[in-house]
Each structure stands twice: as structure tokens, then as C-alpha cells.
């Protein structure tokens, strides 16, 4: 097998595995752990929040480690940190140690994917990097489809969540070994900017010029509205991942349908992200964003109101569709409004703002502790999404280009090809 194909295989395997074993499947395992260990639902939500927070706070680490020890060893280190988190989770009895375990999982996720892999694919496939990175994200996202079914099978057959974590720890070591054997740097990382530029965030627009600077763009109402929308979407998505299995289990058929619902959510989200990029070339992304928010709100209303498992599973798929549409269209809007030259920086700033989303699972858990059900939390999320939709309709407009002293209307002159390629690079896996 050619070396570049080995790199693609190993990097995609690491991303698939990290996605399958963390965000999308943790909610299922938590449901079983909480019941056995007697934890509060708010504490369980906090463990999920720490996973997301660790991912965000560790994001500057991969480029630094790639410069110090190389990309191969950075990915291997990420897999081993994941293994340490899984191993700790398999033996815990104290909640505080589980907090440490999920924090390690978040750090390991960030080190294993996607930043190191994007650099590898951009340097190993210089002519087809956008296509290969797109395949990479598609494979990684499919881990979210497989993960809940895998953990559901293990826990369902054995009834032992500790065995699940142990199997994941062993599997993580095997993935680390595969990455050690297959991954090599095509170009040695000499500085942090190399990683950023390889990911497409350092690209300049081919046509048009813009006077937008990051500082000017950050102060526009347009960016503030977009960042707020993205924060709400991420908060509801993160919370849904943490509580969906437990909520569906209360409908009377156990946790198994919850695993199916989580997989449907991930499948719909992955498909929607793939389709939305092309649709945004023909339809105003702002309309796609609003529609995505409406679908998410409708899904939350269904989850709040239905006593039927089948309807709840359908609502999960509807929510995933809206999530994919809203998340990708928001990134495309940032690119169109502020230009390709600073799009990467603007996405990074918006993503930083979404760190507030980690409060969602804690709040949902607290509501469940007080009321005995996650149903009120679903209603709160529905109202929040409806309010966000209204804000998007009323206040989301293209920024005043005169404020940036543009010489041309470059904010909307990027070609469809640039938009598709940069959106592929900039949109996170989750």
C-alpha cells in the first residue's frame, strides 16, 4: 500500500475511533453508570461538559506537539491519552476520578484528530487535499453513527459498563500502534503557522480584496449574532448527546432505542452537512441556517411532548438534520461575509465562544435532578432555539462593507469552489 494511502487509512481510523468512543457514545454509558453508582444527573452532565471543555482548551496543543515530536507521535500520543482515560473510567468508583477520565478523553480526542490529520492530508495529497480532507471528515463523522451501536451491543450483551471501557482502552492502544506504523510526515513541521495554513485557514481569496480585519469583523453585529447562534446550537447539541439515551429510556423500552436514536442523529447530521455545502451555492445560506434552527426546535418540541419511542427516534433524526444544516451554513456565512483571508480566524473566535455550550449538560442534569425528568430541559431547549430563530430572522444581515473600507464587494465575491473547499476545512467534525 502506498505511504499516502497508509496515512489516510490510519488518520481516518483514529478520527473514526475517537468520535465513536467519546461524544456520541458517552451518553449511553453514562445512563448505565449513573444507575449503578447513584450519581446525580447534574454530575453526569458535568462529566460530559468536561469532555467538551477539555477538547476546546487543548486545541492549541497539537500544532505545538507536532513541531516538537512530529505529527505521527502527536496522533499516537492522542490515542494513548484516550486509552488512559478509558482505562481510568473502567476502574473508577469515585465521581471525581471519572471527571479526570473524561478530561483525558477530551485531550486525547484533540491530539488524535482532526488538526494533525488535516496537516498530513494537505501535505501528502497536495493536488487533491480538499477532496481527501472531505473524505476524512466523512469517515470521522461516521464514527458517531457506529459508536452508540457498538457500546449498546457491548453493554447490552454483558451488562458491564466497565468491560466496555476496558475494551475501548485496548482498542485505543491498537489504533495507536496502527498510527505508529502507518503515519509519516511528508513535510516536517517547522512552526505552528504551517499547520494552520495546511488546513486551509491561511489561504487567501483568489479574487477580490477586502479591508476586513479580525478586529473590525469581531465588532460587527453580524459576527456577534452568528457567534451567539453557533453557541446556542452547540449547547443544545452537546446537551442532547448527553441526555438523549436517558430521556428515551424513560419512555418505557430501556436504553437500547436510545442507542439507535443517537446513531440516527449522527447519520442525519453527517448527511445534512454533506448536502448543505452544495445547497448553499444555490440558496442563501441565511435561509438554510434559519430552516436548520426551525428543524431543531421542532425536534425538541417532539422530544418534549411525545410518549412514543418511535416518534422520539424520528425526532432525533430531525434534530440531526437541522444541526447539520445550521452548523455548516453558519460557517459558510462567516466565509461569505468576511472573506476567505480571515475566515479561519473568525471561525476560531466563534468556536471559542461556543465553549459556553458546556453549561448545557450541567443545566439539563440539574433540571432532571429537581423534576425527575429531562422533559422540562427539552422544552427549555425548544424555547431557546425558537428565540434564536427569531433573532436570526430579525437581526442577521450582511455586515456593512463600508465599515471595513472595502475596495470591492469581496465578502460575497468568493467563488463557489472556494466556499466549498474552505467550508470543508473549517467545519469541525462534531
HURALIN-V572657 format. One record per residue. N is the residue number from 1. SS is DSSP state (A for helix, B for strand, O for the rest). PHI is phi in whole degrees, -180 to 180 (none if undefined). Layout:
<<N:SS:PHI> <N:SS:PHI>>
//
This chain:
<<1:O:none> <2:O:-58> <3:A:-61> <4:A:-65> <5:A:-70> <6:A:-63> <7:A:-63> <8:A:-61> <9:A:-61> <10:A:-68> <11:A:-65> <12:A:-68> <13:A:-61> <14:A:-63> <15:A:-68> <16:A:-58> <17:A:-66> <18:A:-63> <19:A:-67> <20:A:-67> <21:A:-101> <22:O:-116> <23:A:-57> <24:A:-79> <25:A:-105> <26:A:-61> <27:A:-60> <28:A:-68> <29:A:-65> <30:A:-60> <31:A:-57> <32:A:-71> <33:A:-66> <34:A:-61> <35:A:-65> <36:A:-81> <37:A:-95> <38:O:74> <39:O:-77> <40:O:-75> <41:A:-69> <42:A:-65> <43:A:-65> <44:A:-62> <45:A:-63> <46:A:-64> <47:A:-62> <48:A:-67> <49:A:-64> <50:A:-65> <51:A:-59> <52:A:-67> <53:A:-65> <54:A:-64> <55:A:-59> <56:A:-68> <57:A:-70> <58:A:-86> <59:A:-59> <60:A:-74> <61:A:-70> <62:A:-54> <63:A:-60> <64:A:-66> <65:A:-68> <66:A:-62> <67:A:-70> <68:A:-82> <69:A:-122> <70:O:92> <71:A:-70> <72:A:-58> <73:A:-71> <74:A:-66> <75:A:-66> <76:A:-60> <77:A:-61> <78:A:-61> <79:A:-65> <80:A:-71> <81:A:-66> <82:A:-58> <83:A:-60> <84:A:-64> <85:A:-64> <86:A:-64> <87:A:-64> <88:A:-63> <89:A:-63> <90:A:-74> <91:A:-118> <92:O:-73> <93:O:-129> <94:O:-99> <95:A:-60> <96:A:-61> <97:A:-70> <98:A:-70> <99:A:-59> <100:A:-62> <101:A:-62> <102:A:-69> <103:A:-64> <104:A:-62> <105:A:-61> <106:A:-64> <107:A:-64> <108:A:-62> <109:A:-58> <110:A:-66> <111:A:-73> <112:A:-81> <113:O:-167> <114:O:-99> <115:A:-55> <116:A:-62> <117:A:-69> <118:A:-60> <119:A:-63> <120:A:-60> <121:A:-69> <122:A:-67> <123:A:-92> <124:A:-82> <125:O:-125> <126:O:-62> <127:O:-88> <128:O:-124> <129:A:-63> <130:A:-61> <131:A:-65> <132:A:-68> <133:A:-66> <134:A:-62> <135:A:-61> <136:A:-60> <137:A:-67> <138:A:-65> <139:A:-64> <140:A:-61> <141:A:-65> <142:A:-66> <143:A:-61> <144:A:-68> <145:A:-78> <146:A:-79> <147:A:-54> <148:A:-60> <149:A:-70> <150:A:-66> <151:A:-68> <152:A:-63> <153:A:-67> <154:A:-63> <155:A:-69> <156:A:-65> <157:A:-78> <158:A:-103> <159:O:69> <160:O:-123> <161:A:-70> <162:A:-65> <163:A:-62> <164:A:-57> <165:A:-63> <166:A:-65> <167:A:-62> <168:A:-66> <169:A:-64> <170:A:-65> <171:A:-62> <172:A:-64> <173:A:-64> <174:A:-65> <175:A:-64> <176:A:-60> <177:A:-64> <178:A:-62> <179:A:-67> <180:A:-63> <181:A:-75> <182:A:-94> <183:O:-87> <184:O:-141> <185:O:-80> <186:O:-76> <187:O:-133> <188:O:-65> <189:O:-79> <190:O:-98> <191:O:-153> <192:A:-64> <193:A:-63> <194:A:-57> <195:A:-65> <196:A:-62> <197:A:-70> <198:A:-64> <199:O:-75> <200:O:94> <201:O:-80> <202:O:-101> <203:O:-72> <204:O:-108> <205:O:-67> <206:O:-75> <207:O:-133> <208:O:82> <209:O:-135> <210:O:-133> <211:O:-95> <212:O:-62> <213:O:-113> <214:A:-59> <215:A:-63> <216:A:-64> <217:A:-65> <218:A:-63> <219:O:-90> <220:O:-79> <221:A:-58> <222:A:-59> <223:A:-66> <224:A:-61> <225:A:-67> <226:A:-63> <227:A:-62> <228:A:-64> <229:A:-62> <230:A:-63> <231:A:-66> <232:A:-64> <233:A:-60> <234:A:-66> <235:A:-62> <236:A:-69> <237:A:-64> <238:A:-61> <239:A:-65> <240:A:-63> <241:A:-59> <242:A:-83> <243:A:-118> <244:A:-62> <245:A:-62> <246:A:-63> <247:A:-66> <248:A:-67> <249:A:-62> <250:A:-73> <251:A:-80> <252:A:113> <253:A:-117> <254:O:80> <255:O:-87> <256:A:-57> <257:A:-62> <258:A:-64> <259:A:-63> <260:A:-64> <261:A:-62> <262:A:-63> <263:A:-66> <264:A:-63> <265:A:-59> <266:A:-65> <267:A:-62> <268:A:-65> <269:A:-64> <270:A:-64> <271:A:-63> <272:A:-65> <273:A:-63> <274:A:-66> <275:A:-81> <276:A:-61> <277:A:-57> <278:A:-71> <279:A:-64> <280:O:-65> <281:O:-74> <282:O:-114> <283:O:-123> <284:O:-55> <285:A:-57> <286:A:-62> <287:A:-68> <288:A:-65> <289:A:-61> <290:A:-62> <291:A:-63> <292:A:-62> <293:A:-65> <294:A:-63> <295:A:-64> <296:A:-65> <297:A:-63> <298:A:-62> <299:A:-64> <300:A:-65> <301:A:-63> <302:A:-63> <303:A:-63> <304:A:-70> <305:A:-100> <306:O:-86> <307:O:-99> <308:O:-102> <309:A:-63> <310:A:-61> <311:A:-66> <312:A:-64> <313:A:-66> <314:A:-64> <315:A:-64> <316:A:-62> <317:A:-65> <318:A:-63> <319:A:-63> <320:A:-61> <321:A:-62> <322:A:-64> <323:A:-61> <324:A:-61> <325:A:-65> <326:A:-68> <327:A:-67> <328:A:-70> <329:A:-64> <330:A:-63> <331:A:-68> <332:A:-64> <333:A:-64> <334:A:-60> <335:A:-63> <336:A:-69> <337:A:-74> <338:A:-116> <339:O:89> <340:A:-70> <341:A:-61> <342:A:-118> <343:A:-59> <344:A:-61> <345:A:-65> <346:A:-68> <347:A:-63> <348:A:-61> <349:A:-66> <350:A:-64> <351:A:-65> <352:A:-60> <353:A:-63> <354:A:-73> <355:A:-58> <356:A:-61> <357:A:-63> <358:A:-66> <359:A:-73> <360:A:-60> <361:A:-62> <362:A:-65> <363:A:-63> <364:A:-64> <365:A:-65> <366:A:-65> <367:A:-61> <368:A:-67> <369:A:-64> <370:A:-78> <371:A:-99> <372:O:85> <373:O:-155> <374:O:-85> <375:A:-57> <376:A:-61> <377:A:-64> <378:A:-60> <379:A:-66> <380:A:-59> <381:A:-65> <382:A:-62> <383:A:-63> <384:A:-63> <385:A:-70> <386:A:-64> <387:A:-63> <388:A:-66> <389:A:-61> <390:A:-62> <391:A:-64> <392:A:-63> <393:A:-67> <394:A:-85> <395:A:-121> <396:O:-83> <397:O:-136> <398:O:-60> <399:O:-69> <400:O:-72> <401:A:-67> <402:A:-64> <403:A:-66> <404:A:-96> <405:O:56> <406:O:-74> <407:O:-87> <408:O:-140> <409:O:-78> <410:A:-72> <411:A:-61> <412:A:-119> <413:O:-101> <414:O:-63> <415:O:-72> <416:A:-61> <417:A:-65> <418:A:-61> <419:A:-61> <420:A:-63> <421:A:-68> <422:A:-69> <423:A:-62> <424:A:-60> <425:A:-74> <426:A:-92> <427:O:-77> <428:O:-65> <429:O:-68> <430:O:-70>>
//
